[in-house]
């Protein structure tokens, strides 16, 4: 079942449910790690696009946001400092504590749904995996997914997700064949448009 089904039936307050739903949708539709999602600021979103520099790889990434996520975040008043999911205390321990608490809340929802994981981190990371696999299954090139995940090397993406990128070599082959037919002043973007 949909994880939101279990969120709505959880014992959390309406305020907690709204925050947790927004965090889950953020991770699902951007592939952000929980550490990046919890530190998300309202100022990172401009005209329906989220701009973030990932903590792990220090890579800048940008995501177009689906309407559902934009609407959910619009209804969520940010904390002081403009943070959506964290009070913004400059203390590193406080953000780790917030990450842990959100991770535990997500883990509890998965347990309610009958999905068991030993590691809290693995549960929240499932949204990142869902984001990547969804893009790959819809034909988004592995290189593009790698950029969106903020991986510094495409081999990282390939190691984790190549099994889900069915047909990506066929798509690459087709793109190369198209390049062979281009005139001198044409590029692949013109053909694809």
C-alpha positions, 0 to 999 in steps of 0.5 A: 500500500501507499506509505501515505495511507499509513501516515494518515492512520498513524498516531501522529498529530496533524502538524507532525503528519504534514511535516512528515508527508512533506519530507517523504514527498521531498525525498521521493521526488528529488532523490535527496538523502535525508540529511539534505532533505531535513536541511531544506530551506524555503529559499532553495525553491524558485519557480518550481525548481529546487536548488541544493548543494548536497552535503555528502558530495558537495555537488550542486543539483536542481530538481523540477518539482511536481505540483503535489510537492510544491502544494504540500510545501506551500502549506508548510510554514517554515521554521525560523531561518526558513527551514522546512523540517529543522528548527535551524539551530546552528548546532550540528548535533541538533540537525543529526537529532532531527535526521534521526527522529525523522528517520525513525518516524519513516521507519515506523511507517514502513513497519506499519506497512509491513516493510521491515528494515534493520537500519533506519538509514536504509528505510529513508534511502528507499525514497532515493532508490525509488526516485532513481529507479523510476527515472531509469524505468521511464528511459532517463539516461543513466548519466542524467540520473547520476547528475540528479543524484549528485554522484561525482562519478557515473560508475557509482550510479551504475553500480547501484542502479544498472540492473534497473536501467533496462534498455539503457544501452539500447537507448545509447545505441539509438542516440549514436545512430541518430548522431551519424545522420546529423548534418554538420550544423545540427546537434542531438538536441535539435533532433530530440526536440 
